[in-house]
Amino acid sequence: MDSLVDQKTFVELHSGALTILVLCTLVLGTLLILVPQLLRSHQRTQEMQHTERMRSLDQGLTPPPVDDRSRATGRVALIVPTVVMCAAATVTCFWVAYSSEHLFAVALAVWCVAGVVALAAITGGVALMGRLAQLSSGEDEEEEVPRTFAEK
């Protein structure tokens, strides 16, 4: 009976550390499974694009240029908010696990900052993609300024 009581007190005493340990194990396990699959998928995509470009060159067609800038912009607009939300969730988990008395205030501050950073990354990415689309369409860098009625 004493061992059952000792086990219960162990779990009660170290519940925060156990929660963090389980969370870290799940994240690392997911990364160990997910990263190799993503790398294989990227390699297959690159091979298919290469094959497509070689076939179009064999047929005498000029393949369209690869727009790496837009792809990189899209990745940044996707990855930055994801990483920021994961970081905010990690900070919140640590804060909850160690039972702070200012939990709500700190969680609110962390999530507000994470939301602002994510919103800025998405907005900046969308704006940059629009600018890249404008540059690739061949429009001039500066738009013509309409003349006022007095200048006519």
N, CA, C and O atoms as a GROMACS GRO file, in nm:
protein
  608
    1MET      N    1   0.082  -0.119   0.000
    1MET     CA    2   0.000   0.000   0.000
    1MET      C    3   0.086   0.126   0.000
    1MET      O    4   0.051   0.226  -0.062
    2ASP      N    5   0.199   0.119   0.070
    2ASP     CA    6   0.289   0.235   0.076
    2ASP      C    7   0.347   0.267  -0.061
    2ASP      O    8   0.369   0.384  -0.094
    3SER      N    9   0.373   0.164  -0.141
    3SER     CA   10   0.429   0.189  -0.274
    3SER      C   11   0.326   0.260  -0.363
    3SER      O   12   0.364   0.344  -0.445
    4LEU      N   13   0.199   0.228  -0.346
    4LEU     CA   14   0.094   0.297  -0.423
    4LEU      C   15   0.087   0.444  -0.384
    4LEU      O   16   0.070   0.530  -0.471
    5VAL      N   17   0.100   0.473  -0.257
    5VAL     CA   18   0.099   0.611  -0.209
    5VAL      C   19   0.225   0.684  -0.260
    5VAL      O   20   0.218   0.800  -0.298
    6ASP      N   21   0.339   0.614  -0.259
    6ASP     CA   22   0.463   0.674  -0.308
    6ASP      C   23   0.454   0.705  -0.457
    6ASP      O   24   0.502   0.810  -0.501
    7GLN      N   25   0.391   0.616  -0.536
    7GLN     CA   26   0.374   0.641  -0.678
    7GLN      C   27   0.285   0.762  -0.702
    7GLN      O   28   0.310   0.843  -0.791
    8LYS      N   29   0.182   0.772  -0.624
    8LYS     CA   30   0.090   0.885  -0.641
    8LYS      C   31   0.160   1.016  -0.608
    8LYS      O   32   0.142   1.115  -0.679
    9THR      N   33   0.237   1.017  -0.504
    9THR     CA   34   0.308   1.141  -0.470
    9THR      C   35   0.415   1.172  -0.573
    9THR      O   36   0.442   1.289  -0.599
   10PHE      N   37   0.477   1.070  -0.633
   10PHE     CA   38   0.576   1.094  -0.737
   10PHE      C   39   0.512   1.163  -0.857
   10PHE      O   40   0.566   1.260  -0.910
   11VAL      N   41   0.398   1.112  -0.900
   11VAL     CA   42   0.327   1.172  -1.013
   11VAL      C   43   0.279   1.313  -0.979
   11VAL      O   44   0.290   1.404  -1.061
   12GLU      N   45   0.228   1.331  -0.858
   12GLU     CA   46   0.184   1.465  -0.818
   12GLU      C   47   0.300   1.562  -0.808
   12GLU      O   48   0.286   1.679  -0.844
   13LEU      N   49   0.413   1.515  -0.759
   13LEU     CA   50   0.529   1.603  -0.744
   13LEU      C   51   0.592   1.641  -0.876
   13LEU      O   52   0.640   1.753  -0.894
   14HIS      N   53   0.594   1.547  -0.969
   14HIS     CA   54   0.668   1.569  -1.094
   14HIS      C   55   0.578   1.571  -1.217
   14HIS      O   56   0.623   1.539  -1.327
   15SER      N   57   0.453   1.609  -1.200
   15SER     CA   58   0.360   1.608  -1.314
   15SER      C   59   0.402   1.708  -1.420
   15SER      O   60   0.389   1.679  -1.539
   16GLY      N   61   0.452   1.823  -1.382
   16GLY     CA   62   0.495   1.922  -1.480
   16GLY      C   63   0.612   1.874  -1.562
   16GLY      O   64   0.614   1.889  -1.684
   17ALA      N   65   0.711   1.815  -1.495
   17ALA     CA   66   0.828   1.764  -1.565
   17ALA      C   67   0.790   1.646  -1.655
   17ALA      O   68   0.842   1.634  -1.766
   18LEU      N   69   0.701   1.560  -1.608
   18LEU     CA   70   0.657   1.448  -1.690
   18LEU      C   71   0.581   1.495  -1.813
   18LEU      O   72   0.596   1.439  -1.922
   19THR      N   73   0.500   1.598  -1.796
   19THR     CA   74   0.426   1.654  -1.910
   19THR      C   75   0.523   1.709  -2.015
   19THR      O   76   0.505   1.686  -2.134
   20ILE      N   77   0.623   1.780  -1.970
   20ILE     CA   78   0.721   1.836  -2.063
   20ILE      C   79   0.801   1.725  -2.130
   20ILE      O   80   0.832   1.734  -2.249
   21LEU      N   81   0.835   1.622  -2.055
   21LEU     CA   82   0.908   1.509  -2.112
   21LEU      C   83   0.826   1.439  -2.220
   21LEU      O   84   0.878   1.406  -2.326
   22VAL      N   85   0.699   1.416  -2.193
   22VAL     CA   86   0.612   1.353  -2.292
   22VAL      C   87   0.596   1.443  -2.414
   22VAL      O   88   0.599   1.394  -2.527
   23LEU      N   89   0.580   1.574  -2.393
   23LEU     CA   90   0.566   1.668  -2.504
   23LEU      C   91   0.691   1.668  -2.591
   23LEU      O   92   0.681   1.665  -2.714
   24CYS      N   93   0.807   1.674  -2.528
   24CYS     CA   94   0.933   1.673  -2.604
   24CYS      C   95   0.951   1.542  -2.681
   24CYS      O   96   0.997   1.543  -2.795
   25THR      N   97   0.914   1.430  -2.620
   25THR     CA   98   0.923   1.301  -2.687
   25THR      C   99   0.832   1.296  -2.809
   25THR      O  100   0.872   1.247  -2.914
   26LEU      N  101   0.710   1.346  -2.795
   26LEU     CA  102   0.617   1.347  -2.908
   26LEU      C  103   0.668   1.436  -3.020
   26LEU      O  104   0.659   1.398  -3.137
   27VAL      N  105   0.719   1.553  -2.988
   27VAL     CA  106   0.769   1.644  -3.091
   27VAL      C  107   0.890   1.585  -3.163
   27VAL      O  108   0.896   1.587  -3.286
   28LEU      N  109   0.986   1.533  -3.087
   28LEU     CA  110   1.105   1.475  -3.150
   28LEU      C  111   1.070   1.350  -3.231
   28LEU      O  112   1.125   1.330  -3.339
   29GLY      N  113   0.980   1.268  -3.181
   29GLY     CA  114   0.937   1.152  -3.258
   29GLY      C  115   0.869   1.191  -3.388
   29GLY      O  116   0.892   1.129  -3.492
   30THR      N  117   0.786   1.293  -3.381
   30THR     CA  118   0.720   1.342  -3.502
   30THR      C  119   0.823   1.395  -3.602
   30THR      O  120   0.813   1.368  -3.722
   31LEU      N  121   0.920   1.470  -3.553
   31LEU     CA  122   1.023   1.522  -3.642
   31LEU      C  123   1.106   1.410  -3.705
   31LEU      O  124   1.142   1.417  -3.822
   32LEU      N  125   1.137   1.308  -3.626
   32LEU     CA  126   1.215   1.196  -3.680
   32LEU      C  127   1.139   1.121  -3.790
   32LEU      O  128   1.201   1.065  -3.880
   33ILE      N  129   1.008   1.120  -3.783
   33ILE     CA  130   0.928   1.054  -3.885
   33ILE      C  131   0.900   1.148  -4.002
   33ILE      O  132   0.905   1.107  -4.118
   34LEU      N  133   0.871   1.273  -3.973
   34LEU     CA  134   0.824   1.367  -4.074
   34LEU      C  135   0.935   1.422  -4.164
   34LEU      O  136   0.916   1.432  -4.285
   35VAL      N  137   1.050   1.456  -4.108
   35VAL     CA  138   1.156   1.520  -4.186
   35VAL      C  139   1.206   1.432  -4.300
   35VAL      O  140   1.216   1.481  -4.412
   36PRO      N  141   1.237   1.304  -4.278
   36PRO     CA  142   1.280   1.222  -4.393
   36PRO      C  143   1.174   1.210  -4.502
   36PRO      O  144   1.207   1.208  -4.620
   37GLN      N  145   1.047   1.202  -4.463
   37GLN     CA  146   0.942   1.195  -4.563
   37GLN      C  147   0.933   1.324  -4.644
   37GLN      O  148   0.914   1.320  -4.766
   38LEU      N  149   0.947   1.438  -4.577
   38LEU     CA  150   0.945   1.565  -4.649
   38LEU      C  151   1.063   1.578  -4.744
   38LEU      O  152   1.048   1.628  -4.855
   39LEU      N  153   1.180   1.532  -4.702
   39LEU     CA  154   1.298   1.537  -4.789
   39LEU      C  155   1.281   1.447  -4.911
   39LEU      O  156   1.317   1.485  -5.022
   40ARG      N  157   1.225   1.326  -4.891
   40ARG     CA  158   1.200   1.237  -5.004
   40ARG      C  159   1.099   1.298  -5.101
   40ARG      O  160   1.116   1.290  -5.222
   41SER      N  161   0.994   1.359  -5.047
   41SER     CA  162   0.893   1.422  -5.131
   41SER      C  163   0.953   1.536  -5.212
   41SER      O  164   0.924   1.551  -5.330
   42HIS      N  165   1.037   1.616  -5.148
   42HIS     CA  166   1.101   1.726  -5.219
   42HIS      C  167   1.194   1.674  -5.329
   42HIS      O  168   1.199   1.732  -5.438
   43GLN      N  169   1.266   1.567  -5.302
   43GLN     CA  170   1.354   1.508  -5.403
   43GLN      C  171   1.274   1.456  -5.522
   43GLN      O  172   1.313   1.476  -5.637
   44ARG      N  173   1.161   1.388  -5.496
   44ARG     CA  174   1.077   1.339  -5.606
   44ARG      C  175   1.022   1.456  -5.689
   44ARG      O  176   1.015   1.448  -5.811
   45THR      N  177   0.982   1.563  -5.621
   45THR     CA  178   0.930   1.680  -5.693
   45THR      C  179   1.038   1.740  -5.782
   45THR      O  180   1.012   1.776  -5.897
   46GLN      N  181   1.159   1.752  -5.729
   46GLN     CA  182   1.270   1.808  -5.808
   46GLN      C  183   1.301   1.718  -5.929
   46GLN      O  184   1.328   1.768  -6.038
   47GLU      N  185   1.298   1.587  -5.909
   47GLU     CA  186   1.323   1.494  -6.020
   47GLU      C  187   1.215   1.506  -6.128
   47GLU      O  188   1.246   1.505  -6.247
   48MET      N  189   1.089   1.519  -6.087
   48MET     CA  190   0.981   1.533  -6.184
   48MET      C  191   0.993   1.664  -6.261
   48MET      O  192   0.970   1.667  -6.382
   49GLN      N  193   1.028   1.772  -6.192
   49GLN     CA  194   1.045   1.900  -6.261
   49GLN      C  195   1.162   1.895  -6.358
   49GLN      O  196   1.155   1.951  -6.467
   50HIS      N  197   1.270   1.828  -6.318
   50HIS     CA  198   1.385   1.815  -6.407
   50HIS      C  199   1.348   1.734  -6.531
   50HIS      O  200   1.385   1.771  -6.643
   51THR      N  201   1.275   1.625  -6.512
   51THR     CA  202   1.232   1.542  -6.625
   51THR      C  203   1.142   1.622  -6.718
   51THR      O  204   1.156   1.613  -6.840
   52GLU      N  205   1.051   1.699  -6.662
   52GLU     CA  206   0.961   1.781  -6.743
   52GLU      C  207   1.039   1.886  -6.823
   52GLU      O  208   1.010   1.910  -6.940
   53ARG      N  209   1.135   1.948  -6.759
   53ARG     CA  210   1.215   2.049  -6.830
   53ARG      C  211   1.298   1.986  -6.942
   53ARG      O  212   1.311   2.043  -7.050
   54MET      N  213   1.354   1.867  -6.917
   54MET     CA  214   1.434   1.800  -7.019
   54MET      C  215   1.346   1.758  -7.137
   54MET      O  216   1.389   1.769  -7.252
   55ARG      N  217   1.225   1.710  -7.111
   55ARG     CA  218   1.134   1.672  -7.220
   55ARG      C  219   1.096   1.793  -7.304
   55ARG      O  220   1.090   1.786  -7.426
   56SER      N  221   1.069   1.906  -7.238
   56SER     CA  222   1.032   2.025  -7.315
   56SER      C  223   1.150   2.076  -7.396
   56SER      O  224   1.131   2.126  -7.507
   57LEU      N  225   1.271   2.064  -7.344
   57LEU     CA  226   1.389   2.104  -7.422
   57LEU      C  227   1.411   2.010  -7.540
   57LEU      O  228   1.451   2.055  -7.647
   58ASP      N  229   1.386   1.878  -7.523
   58ASP     CA  230   1.399   1.783  -7.632
   58ASP      C  231   1.298   1.811  -7.744
   58ASP      O  232   1.327   1.787  -7.861
   59GLN      N  233   1.181   1.863  -7.707
   59GLN     CA  234   1.078   1.894  -7.806
   59GLN      C  235   1.099   2.032  -7.867
   59GLN      O  236   1.022   2.072  -7.955
   60GLY      N  237   1.199   2.104  -7.823
   60GLY     CA  238   1.229   2.235  -7.879
   60GLY      C  239   1.152   2.350  -7.815
   60GLY      O  240   1.153   2.462  -7.867
   61LEU      N  241   1.087   2.325  -7.707
   61LEU     CA  242   1.013   2.429  -7.637
   61LEU      C  243   1.100   2.488  -7.527
   61LEU      O  244   1.178   2.418  -7.463
   62THR      N  245   1.086   2.617  -7.508
   62THR     CA  246   1.158   2.677  -7.396
   62THR      C  247   1.072   2.665  -7.271
   62THR      O  248   0.958   2.712  -7.269
   63PRO      N  249   1.125   2.603  -7.168
   63PRO     CA  250   1.046   2.587  -7.045
   63PRO      C  251   1.030   2.721  -6.975
   63PRO      O  252   1.116   2.808  -6.985
   64PRO      N  253   0.921   2.737  -6.904
   64PRO     CA  254   0.902   2.863  -6.832
   64PRO      C  255   1.007   2.877  -6.721
   64PRO      O  256   1.051   2.777  -6.664
   65PRO      N  257   1.046   2.999  -6.693
   65PRO     CA  258   1.148   3.017  -6.588
   65PRO      C  259   1.091   2.978  -6.451
   65PRO      O  260   0.972   2.996  -6.424
   66VAL      N  261   1.177   2.926  -6.368
   66VAL     CA  262   1.138   2.887  -6.233
   66VAL      C  263   1.139   3.012  -6.146
   66VAL      O  264   1.238   3.086  -6.142
   67ASP      N  265   1.029   3.034  -6.075
   67ASP     CA  266   1.019   3.153  -5.990
   67ASP      C  267   1.052   3.115  -5.846
   67ASP      O  268   0.962   3.089  -5.766
   68ASP      N  269   1.182   3.113  -5.816
   68ASP     CA  270   1.224   3.074  -5.681
   68ASP      C  271   1.191   3.180  -5.578
   68ASP      O  272   1.171   3.147  -5.461
   69ARG      N  273   1.185   3.305  -5.617
   69ARG     CA  274   1.156   3.411  -5.521
   69ARG      C  275   1.016   3.398  -5.464
   69ARG      O  276   0.997   3.412  -5.343
   70SER      N  277   0.919   3.371  -5.548
   70SER     CA  278   0.782   3.355  -5.499
   70SER      C  279   0.768   3.231  -5.413
   70SER      O  280   0.696   3.231  -5.313
   71ARG      N  281   0.837   3.125  -5.451
   71ARG     CA  282   0.832   3.003  -5.371
   71ARG      C  283   0.893   3.027  -5.233
   71ARG      O  284   0.838   2.982  -5.132
   72ALA      N  285   1.005   3.097  -5.228
   72ALA     CA  286   1.068   3.126  -5.099
   72ALA      C  287   0.980   3.218  -5.014
   72ALA      O  288   0.971   3.202  -4.893
   73THR      N  289   0.917   3.314  -5.079
   73THR     CA  290   0.828   3.405  -5.006
   73THR      C  291   0.710   3.330  -4.947
   73THR      O  292   0.672   3.353  -4.832
   74GLY      N  293   0.653   3.240  -5.024
   74GLY     CA  294   0.542   3.160  -4.974
   74GLY      C  295   0.583   3.071  -4.858
   74GLY      O  296   0.508   3.055  -4.762
   75ARG      N  297   0.703   3.014  -4.866
   75ARG     CA  298   0.750   2.930  -4.756
   75ARG      C  299   0.770   3.011  -4.629
   75ARG      O  300   0.733   2.966  -4.520
   76VAL      N  301   0.827   3.130  -4.642
   76VAL     CA  302   0.847   3.213  -4.524
   76VAL      C  303   0.713   3.253  -4.464
   76VAL      O  304   0.696   3.251  -4.342
   77ALA      N  305   0.617   3.289  -4.550
   77ALA     CA  306   0.485   3.328  -4.501
   77ALA      C  307   0.412   3.211  -4.434
   77ALA      O  308   0.322   3.233  -4.354
   78LEU      N  309   0.450   3.089  -4.466
   78LEU     CA  310   0.390   2.972  -4.403
   78LEU      C  311   0.466   2.926  -4.280
   78LEU      O  312   0.405   2.894  -4.178
   79ILE      N  313   0.597   2.923  -4.288
   79ILE     CA  314   0.678   2.864  -4.182
   79ILE      C  315   0.690   2.955  -4.060
   79ILE      O  316   0.684   2.907  -3.948
   80VAL      N  317   0.706   3.086  -4.080
   80VAL     CA  318   0.724   3.177  -3.967
   80VAL      C  319   0.605   3.171  -3.871
   80VAL      O  320   0.627   3.154  -3.751
   81PRO      N  321   0.480   3.183  -3.917
   81PRO     CA  322   0.369   3.171  -3.821
   81PRO      C  323   0.362   3.034  -3.753
   81PRO      O  324   0.325   3.025  -3.636
   82THR      N  325   0.396   2.929  -3.826
   82THR     CA  326   0.393   2.796  -3.768
   82THR      C  327   0.495   2.783  -3.654
   82THR      O  328   0.463   2.732  -3.547
   83VAL      N  329   0.615   2.830  -3.679
   83VAL     CA  330   0.720   2.823  -3.576
   83VAL      C  331   0.685   2.912  -3.457
   83VAL      O  332   0.707   2.873  -3.342
   84VAL      N  333   0.630   3.029  -3.484
   84VAL     CA  334   0.593   3.120  -3.375
   84VAL      C  335   0.483   3.059  -3.289
   84VAL      O  336   0.489   3.069  -3.166
   85MET      N  337   0.385   2.996  -3.350
   85MET     CA  338   0.278   2.933  -3.272
   85MET      C  339   0.331   2.814  -3.192
   85MET      O  340   0.288   2.793  -3.078
   86CYS      N  341   0.422   2.737  -3.249
   86CYS     CA  342   0.482   2.626  -3.174
   86CYS      C  343   0.563   2.678  -3.055
   86CYS      O  344   0.559   2.620  -2.947
   87ALA      N  345   0.636   2.786  -3.076
   87ALA     CA  346   0.714   2.845  -2.966
   87ALA      C  347   0.621   2.898  -2.856
   87ALA      O  348   0.648   2.880  -2.738
   88ALA      N  349   0.513   2.963  -2.896
   88ALA     CA  350   0.418   3.014  -2.797
   88ALA      C  351   0.353   2.899  -2.720
   88ALA      O  352   0.332   2.909  -2.599
   89ALA      N  353   0.321   2.793  -2.789
   89ALA     CA  354   0.263   2.677  -2.722
   89ALA      C  355   0.362   2.614  -2.625
   89ALA      O  356   0.324   2.570  -2.517
   90THR      N  357   0.489   2.608  -2.664
   90THR     CA  358   0.592   2.553  -2.576
   90THR      C  359   0.609   2.637  -2.451
   90THR      O  360   0.618   2.584  -2.340
   91VAL      N  361   0.614   2.768  -2.469
   91VAL     CA  362   0.628   2.858  -2.353
   91VAL      C  363   0.507   2.842  -2.261
   91VAL      O  364   0.521   2.839  -2.139
   92THR      N  365   0.389   2.834  -2.319
   92THR     CA  366   0.268   2.817  -2.239
   92THR      C  367   0.270   2.685  -2.163
   92THR      O  368   0.231   2.679  -2.046
   93CYS      N  369   0.316   2.577  -2.229
   93CYS     CA  370   0.325   2.447  -2.161
   93CYS      C  371   0.421   2.452  -2.043
   93CYS      O  372   0.390   2.401  -1.936
   94PHE      N  373   0.536   2.514  -2.063
   94PHE     CA  374   0.631   2.526  -1.953
   94PHE      C  375   0.571   2.609  -1.839
   94PHE      O  376   0.587   2.576  -1.722
   95TRP      N  377   0.503   2.716  -1.875
   95TRP     CA  378   0.446   2.804  -1.774
   95TRP      C  379   0.336   2.733  -1.695
   95TRP      O  380   0.327   2.749  -1.573
   96VAL      N  381   0.254   2.656  -1.764
   96VAL     CA  382   0.147   2.581  -1.696
   96VAL      C  383   0.206   2.469  -1.612
   96VAL      O  384   0.158   2.442  -1.502
   97ALA      N  385   0.310   2.403  -1.662
   97ALA     CA  386   0.367   2.290  -1.590
   97ALA      C  387   0.429   2.331  -1.457
   97ALA      O  388   0.429   2.254  -1.361
   98TYR      N  389   0.480   2.451  -1.452
   98TYR     CA  390   0.542   2.496  -1.328
   98TYR      C  391   0.452   2.588  -1.247
   98TYR      O  392   0.500   2.656  -1.156
   99SER      N  393   0.325   2.590  -1.276
   99SER     CA  394   0.220   2.655  -1.197
   99SER      C  395   0.257   2.793  -1.145
   99SER      O  396   0.278   2.813  -1.025
  100SER      N  397   0.265   2.885  -1.235
  100SER     CA  398   0.295   3.022  -1.195
  100SER      C  399   0.168   3.093  -1.150
  100SER      O  400   0.058   3.056  -1.191
  101GLU      N  401   0.184   3.192  -1.066
  101GLU     CA  402   0.067   3.265  -1.017
  101GLU      C  403   0.019   3.369  -1.119
  101GLU      O  404  -0.095   3.415  -1.111
  102HIS      N  405   0.104   3.405  -1.214
  102HIS     CA  406   0.067   3.504  -1.316
  102HIS      C  407   0.043   3.436  -1.451
  102HIS      O  408   0.081   3.489  -1.556
  103LEU      N  409  -0.019   3.322  -1.449
  103LEU     CA  410  -0.035   3.241  -1.569
  103LEU      C  411  -0.113   3.313  -1.677
  103LEU      O  412  -0.070   3.316  -1.793
  104PHE      N  413  -0.227   3.371  -1.645
  104PHE     CA  414  -0.311   3.434  -1.746
  104PHE      C  415  -0.241   3.553  -1.810
  104PHE      O  416  -0.245   3.568  -1.932
  105ALA      N  417  -0.178   3.637  -1.731
  105ALA     CA  418  -0.112   3.756  -1.785
  105ALA      C  419   0.003   3.719  -1.879
  105ALA      O  420   0.017   3.778  -1.986
  106VAL      N  421   0.083   3.622  -1.838
  106VAL     CA  422   0.196   3.582  -1.922
  106VAL      C  423   0.147   3.511  -2.048
  106VAL      O  424   0.198   3.536  -2.157
  107ALA      N  425   0.048   3.424  -2.035
  107ALA     CA  426  -0.005   3.354  -2.152
  107ALA      C  427  -0.067   3.453  -2.250
  107ALA      O  428  -0.051   3.440  -2.372
  108LEU      N  429  -0.137   3.551  -2.199
  108LEU     CA  430  -0.195   3.654  -2.285
  108LEU      C  431  -0.087   3.731  -2.359
  108LEU      O  432  -0.099   3.756  -2.478
  109ALA      N  433   0.018   3.769  -2.288
  109ALA     CA  434   0.128   3.842  -2.351
  109ALA      C  435   0.198   3.757  -2.457
  109ALA      O  436   0.227   3.805  -2.566
  110VAL      N  437   0.224   3.631  -2.425
  110VAL     CA  438   0.293   3.543  -2.520
  110VAL      C  439   0.209   3.524  -2.646
  110VAL      O  440   0.262   3.533  -2.757
  111TRP      N  441   0.080   3.498  -2.630
  111TRP     CA  442  -0.004   3.472  -2.746
  111TRP      C  443  -0.032   3.599  -2.827
  111TRP      O  444  -0.048   3.592  -2.948
  112CYS      N  445  -0.037   3.714  -2.761
  112CYS     CA  446  -0.054   3.840  -2.835
  112CYS      C  447   0.069   3.869  -2.921
  112CYS      O  448   0.056   3.907  -3.037
  113VAL      N  449   0.187   3.851  -2.864
  113VAL     CA  450   0.310   3.872  -2.941
  113VAL      C  451   0.318   3.771  -3.056
  113VAL      O  452   0.354   3.808  -3.168
  114ALA      N  453   0.285   3.646  -3.028
  114ALA     CA  454   0.287   3.544  -3.133
  114ALA      C  455   0.189   3.578  -3.245
  114ALA      O  456   0.221   3.561  -3.363
  115GLY      N  457   0.071   3.626  -3.209
  115GLY     CA  458  -0.027   3.665  -3.310
  115GLY      C  459   0.019   3.781  -3.395
  115GLY      O  460  -0.002   3.782  -3.517
  116VAL      N  461   0.082   3.880  -3.333
  116VAL     CA  462   0.131   3.997  -3.408
  116VAL      C  463   0.244   3.956  -3.503
  116VAL      O  464   0.247   4.000  -3.618
  117VAL      N  465   0.336   3.872  -3.455
  117VAL     CA  466   0.446   3.827  -3.540
  117VAL      C  467   0.393   3.744  -3.657
  117VAL      O  468   0.438   3.761  -3.770
  118ALA      N  469   0.299   3.655  -3.630
  118ALA     CA  470   0.242   3.573  -3.736
  118ALA      C  471   0.168   3.658  -3.838
  118ALA      O  472   0.180   3.637  -3.959
  119LEU      N  473   0.091   3.754  -3.790
  119LEU     CA  474   0.019   3.842  -3.880
  119LEU      C  475   0.114   3.926  -3.965
  119LEU      O  476   0.090   3.945  -4.084
  120ALA      N  477   0.221   3.974  -3.904
  120ALA     CA  478   0.320   4.052  -3.980
  120ALA      C  479   0.388   3.966  -4.085
  120ALA      O  480   0.412   4.013  -4.197
  121ALA      N  481   0.420   3.841  -4.052
  121ALA     CA  482   0.484   3.753  -4.150
  121ALA      C  483   0.391   3.722  -4.267
  121ALA      O  484   0.434   3.724  -4.383
  122ILE      N  485   0.266   3.696  -4.238
  122ILE     CA  486   0.171   3.665  -4.345
  122ILE      C  487   0.146   3.788  -4.431
  122ILE      O  488   0.146   3.780  -4.553
  123THR      N  489   0.126   3.902  -4.367
  123THR     CA  490   0.101   4.026  -4.443
  123THR      C  491   0.221   4.063  -4.528
  123THR      O  492   0.207   4.099  -4.644
  124GLY      N  493   0.340   4.053  -4.470
  124GLY     CA  494   0.462   4.083  -4.546
  124GLY      C  495   0.481   3.987  -4.661
  124GLY      O  496   0.522   4.028  -4.770
  125GLY      N  497   0.453   3.859  -4.638
  125GLY     CA  498   0.466   3.762  -4.746
  125GLY      C  499   0.369   3.787  -4.860
  125GLY      O  500   0.406   3.777  -4.977
  126VAL      N  501   0.246   3.819  -4.826
  126VAL     CA  502   0.147   3.848  -4.930
  126VAL      C  503   0.184   3.975  -5.007
  126VAL      O  504   0.172   3.979  -5.129
  127ALA      N  505   0.229   4.077  -4.936
  127ALA     CA  506   0.271   4.201  -5.002
  127ALA      C  507   0.391   4.177  -5.094
  127ALA      O  508   0.396   4.230  -5.205
  128LEU      N  509   0.487   4.098  -5.047
  128LEU     CA  510   0.604   4.069  -5.129
  128LEU      C  511   0.567   3.986  -5.250
  128LEU      O  512   0.622   4.007  -5.358
  129MET      N  513   0.475   3.892  -5.234
  129MET     CA  514   0.433   3.813  -5.350
  129MET      C  515   0.362   3.900  -5.453
  129MET      O  516   0.379   3.881  -5.574
  130GLY      N  517   0.282   3.995  -5.405
  130GLY     CA  518   0.218   4.088  -5.498
  130GLY      C  519   0.318   4.173  -5.572
  130GLY      O  520   0.303   4.198  -5.691
  131ARG      N  521   0.422   4.217  -5.502
  131ARG     CA  522   0.527   4.298  -5.565
  131ARG      C  523   0.605   4.214  -5.666
  131ARG      O  524   0.638   4.264  -5.774
  132LEU      N  525   0.634   4.089  -5.633
  132LEU     CA  526   0.705   4.002  -5.727
  132LEU      C  527   0.620   3.975  -5.850
  132LEU      O  528   0.673   3.968  -5.961
  133ALA      N  529   0.489   3.959  -5.832
  133ALA     CA  530   0.401   3.939  -5.946
  133ALA      C  531   0.399   4.062  -6.035
  133ALA      O  532   0.396   4.051  -6.157
  134GLN      N  533   0.401   4.179  -5.973
  134GLN     CA  534   0.404   4.303  -6.049
  134GLN      C  535   0.534   4.316  -6.127
  134GLN      O  536   0.533   4.359  -6.242
  135LEU      N  537   0.646   4.280  -6.066
  135LEU     CA  538   0.775   4.288  -6.134
  135LEU      C  539   0.785   4.186  -6.248
  135LEU      O  540   0.842   4.216  -6.353
  136SER      N  541   0.731   4.067  -6.227
  136SER     CA  542   0.740   3.965  -6.332
  136SER      C  543   0.646   3.992  -6.448
  136SER      O  544   0.665   3.938  -6.556
  137SER      N  545   0.543   4.074  -6.427
  137SER     CA  546   0.451   4.104  -6.536
  137SER      C  547   0.508   4.208  -6.631
  137SER      O  548   0.452   4.232  -6.738
  138GLY      N  549   0.620   4.270  -6.593
  138GLY     CA  550   0.686   4.364  -6.682
  138GLY      C  551   0.646   4.508  -6.662
  138GLY      O  552   0.684   4.593  -6.743
  139GLU      N  553   0.572   4.538  -6.559
  139GLU     CA  554   0.533   4.676  -6.535
  139GLU      C  555   0.653   4.754  -6.484
  139GLU      O  556   0.745   4.698  -6.426
  140ASP      N  557   0.649   4.884  -6.506
  140ASP     CA  558   0.758   4.970  -6.461
  140ASP      C  559   0.763   4.973  -6.310
  140ASP      O  560   0.665   4.944  -6.242
  141GLU      N  561   0.882   5.009  -6.259
  141GLU     CA  562   0.901   5.019  -6.114
  141GLU      C  563   0.810   5.127  -6.056
  141GLU      O  564   0.752   5.109  -5.949
  142GLU      N  565   0.799   5.240  -6.125
  142GLU     CA  566   0.719   5.350  -6.074
  142GLU      C  567   0.597   5.369  -6.163
  142GLU      O  568   0.608   5.368  -6.285
  143GLU      N  569   0.485   5.387  -6.101
  143GLU     CA  570   0.364   5.412  -6.178
  143GLU      C  571   0.359   5.560  -6.212
  143GLU      O  572   0.416   5.645  -6.143
  144GLU      N  573   0.290   5.589  -6.322
  144GLU     CA  574   0.277   5.729  -6.360
  144GLU      C  575   0.187   5.801  -6.261
  144GLU      O  576   0.083   5.749  -6.221
  145VAL      N  577   0.229   5.919  -6.224
  145VAL     CA  578   0.150   5.999  -6.131
  145VAL      C  579   0.055   6.084  -6.215
  145VAL      O  580   0.100   6.158  -6.302
  146PRO      N  581  -0.075   6.075  -6.190
  146PRO     CA  582  -0.168   6.155  -6.268
  146PRO      C  583  -0.148   6.304  -6.239
  146PRO      O  584  -0.124   6.346  -6.126
  147ARG      N  585  -0.159   6.382  -6.347
  147ARG     CA  586  -0.142   6.526  -6.331
  147ARG      C  587  -0.269   6.586  -6.272
  147ARG      O  588  -0.380   6.538  -6.295
  148THR      N  589  -0.249   6.690  -6.197
  148THR     CA  590  -0.366   6.755  -6.138
  148THR      C  591  -0.429   6.848  -6.240
  148THR      O  592  -0.372   6.872  -6.347
  149PHE      N  593  -0.544   6.899  -6.209
  149PHE     CA  594  -0.618   6.986  -6.301
  149PHE      C  595  -0.540   7.116  -6.324
  149PHE      O  596  -0.546   7.172  -6.434
  150ALA      N  597  -0.468   7.163  -6.225
  150ALA     CA  598  -0.394   7.288  -6.238
  150ALA      C  599  -0.276   7.275  -6.332
  150ALA      O  600  -0.236   7.374  -6.394
  151GLU      N  601  -0.218   7.155  -6.345
  151GLU     CA  602  -0.100   7.137  -6.431
  151GLU      C  603  -0.139   7.122  -6.576
  151GLU      O  604  -0.052   7.135  -6.663
  152LYS      N  605  -0.264   7.097  -6.608
  152LYS     CA  606  -0.306   7.075  -6.747
  152LYS      C  607  -0.314   7.199  -6.822
  152LYS      O  608  -0.348   7.198  -6.940
   0.00000   0.00000   0.00000
